[in-house]
């Protein structure tokens, strides 16, 4: 849905009046750009909910810019509230396994976002750098959309970790790097690599290393597949894992599969250079 600039200018002017408390008739160019960005952001949020909000359109079925902006602003507020509820549900049992980036971003950073986020005048600003790298691509996301997505990703990771023994998670993280606590890494991706490595090698998921036979089976498995077929077969293994251990939670499965293309490349490279220990707790 697109509007002409002249249709949006009155909304920006109204926001400018609210921002200045009607004590000034002018604002800086940078502030005007920010407010126009706020209007466009809310319109985009309206578009995301368009299908379920048809009953709130204007009587002739053609929404005007003011209506769309207002509904979009309401959608932003709802998304903030939903994100707060989800965050509050996750935080009591949050596991970070000593990783400073994971802790600082989620435990320290997210509350600051809720404290300082400005849905009226700057909804496109998510304030935080969100340093912890989740598996879902975040580069194009802004504002509450970015933070809400980030919280959902962390929530899925916590569901994944919940069914795994802490000693196993710490075992694979230590094998990955003695300095894992200080690295900017995605913990769930490292752990999933090891879980799938065990499945491909025909071994149990435990803290013991690979036997010679298990390492040979893993080598054959990787060698007999292309990157594409590896990615596909590991996706099937993820589906089996989620189906048996996580009640078939599709959203969790989709999240975990987001990194499989990178993993298939790493496996092929490790097999070629005989260095599986660079990615697995061999």
N, C-alpha and C positions, 0 to 999 in steps of 0.2 A: 504494500500500500504506500502510495507516494502522494505528497502534497506539495503545492507550489510554495516557494519561500514566503510569499506575501500572506499565505494562510497561517504560517507559523509565527510570523513576526509579532502579532498581537499577544500570543501566548508567552513569547520571550519577554515582551514588554511587561506583561503582568507579573512574571517571575522577577523581573528587575525591580518592579515596584515593591514586591514583597521582600526582596533581598535588601533593599536600601531603606525599607520602612517608609517609602514614599517621601524620604527626606532629600532625595537628590533626583534630578531629571536626567542624569547621564551616568553611564558606567564605562569602564575601560573596554577596549576592543577584546582583550583577552577574556574578561568576564562575560561579555556578550557571546563569545564563541562557546564558553563553558555552558551558559544557559541554553543556547541553541542545541548543544550536545545533550543536555539534560532532557530537552523536549524530544529529540530524536530517539534517545534511549528509551524513554517511556512509550513512544509510539511503537518501537520494536517489540517491547514487552507486550503491548496490546496484540500485536500480530501473532505472537507466540500462543496467545489464548483466544484467538479470533473464533475458532470453531465452537467453543463452549460459551461464548458471550454474545451470540447473535441477538438474544432477546433484549440486549441493552443498547442496540443501535438506535439511531434516530428513526422516527415514525416511517419515513419513506424508504428505510433500509440502507440508506447511504450515509455512512458516518461522517460527521464533520471533524475538522482537526481538533477542536476543543474536546469533543466527546472522546475521541481516540486517545488524546493525551491524558484526559482524566482517568479513563479506564486503565490505561497503561501505568499510570502512577499508582493506582490501587493495586495493580498486579505486582509492582515492585514492592509495595508494603507487605503484601501477602507472602512474597518470596522471602523477604527478610524474616518475617515471623516464623515461617516454616523452617528456615535455616537455623534460627535460634533454637527451636524445639529439637531439631535433629542433633545439633551440637550438644545440647544439654543431655541428650540421651546417650551420646557417645562418650563424653568426657569422663564419667565416673570409672569406667573400665578401660580407659585408654592405655594401650601398651606401646612403648616407644623403644624398648630394648636398649636404652642408653644412648640412642642417637640424638645428638644435640639439635640438629636441624629439624627433625621430626617434632621434638618437644617444643622448641622455641616457636616454630610456625603454628602449630595447632594449639598448644596450651597457652602460650603467651600472646601470639599474634591475633588469633581469631577474636578473642574478647575485645581487643583494641579496635578491630573493625566495627563490631557492633556498637561500640562506644562512640566512634567518630564518624561513622557513615552518614552521608547527607543525601537521603533519597529525593529531596525536593530540589536542591540547587546543584547537586553534583553526583547523581546516581551512577554515572559512568566511571567513577573513581573508586576502585576497590582498596585503595590506601596501602595495602600490604603488597610485598613482593612475592609472597607465597613461594618461599625458597625451596620447600620440600617438593621434589619432583614426583607427582603422581603419574600413573600410567596413561591417563587420559590427556590428550593434547589441550593445553590451556592458553596457548599463545593469543588466540583471537577473542578470548572472553574478557568482559569488562564488568566492573561493578558487582552487584549482588549475584549476577549470573556466574561470574568467576568464583566468588567465594562459596556460593551455594553448591556449585559443581565440585569444588575442592573438598568441601565437607562431606558430600556424598561419596567421593572417592575414598577418603580416609575411613568413612564408615564401612565401606565394602572391604577395605583392607583389614579393619578390625574384626569383621566377621570371619574373614579368612584365617587370621591369626588365632582366633578363639578356639578352633578345633585342633590346633597344633601345640605340642608340648613346648614350653618355654625353652627347655634345654636344647631341643632340636633347632629352634629358630636361632638361638645364640650360637649354636655349633656351626651352622652354615654361614652366619654373619662373620664369625671369627675366622672361618676358613677363607672367606672372601677377602677380608683385610683385618689385620690386628687393630687398625685404626678406624674400624667401621663406625665407631661412635662419633667420629669427627667428620665423616664424609657426607656430601650432599648426594645421597643415593636413595633409590626407592627400595625399601626393605622387602615389600611384598614380591617384587619382581625377582629379587635374589632368592628368596625362599621358594617361590614357585619353580624357578629353574631347577633347584635341587629336588623338589618333590617330583617333577616330571623326569629328571635324570634318573631317579630311583626307579620309576615306573618303566622307563625305556631299558634300564639295565636288569630289570627283573628282581630288584632287591627291595627289602623293606625300608620304610621311612624311619630311620633311626640314626643315632650319632656314630655308629660304626662306619668305617671306611668301606670302599669297594674292594671286593676280592678280585683276583686276576680274571676269573671267569666272568664276573659281572662287568668288569671294564671292557672285556672282549665283546660281550653282548652289546654294550652301549656303542662301541666302535662300529660293530657290524650294522646296528640299527641306523646310525647316522650315515654310514658309508653307502647304504643301500637306498637312501632317499635323496631326492633333490631338496633344495630349500623350500620349494612350494609344497612338496608332499610332506616334508617334516612339519611345516607350519600347520597343514591340514590335520595330520595325525596327532600332533600335540593338542590341537583344538579339540579333537575327539577325546583325548585323555583328560583335558580340563572338564569337558562335559560329563565324563564318567566320575571324576572326582567330585564335582559339584552335585551330581545326581545322587551319589552314595553318601557323601558326608555333609552336604549343605542343603538338603531338601530340594534340590533342583533349582536353586535361585538363579534365574536366567541373568539378572542384572550383574550378579557376582561373576558368573561365567564369562559374560561379555567383557567385563572389566579386566579380568585376568588374561583373557586372550588378546588384549590390546598390545601386548609386548611380544607376542610370539614370533612375529616376523624378525625382529631384532635377535631373538634367541636362536632361531633357526640359522641365521647367518653366523652367530657366535659358535654354534655347535659344529657347523661345517668347517669353520676356520680352526677350531680346536682339534677336530679330527685330523685335518690336513697337517697341522703342526705338532700333533701329539702333545697337546697341552690342555687336556680337560680340567686339570687342576686349577686353571685360571678362572673357571666359571663354576666349578662344582667342588663340593667338599669330598674330594677323592681320598 
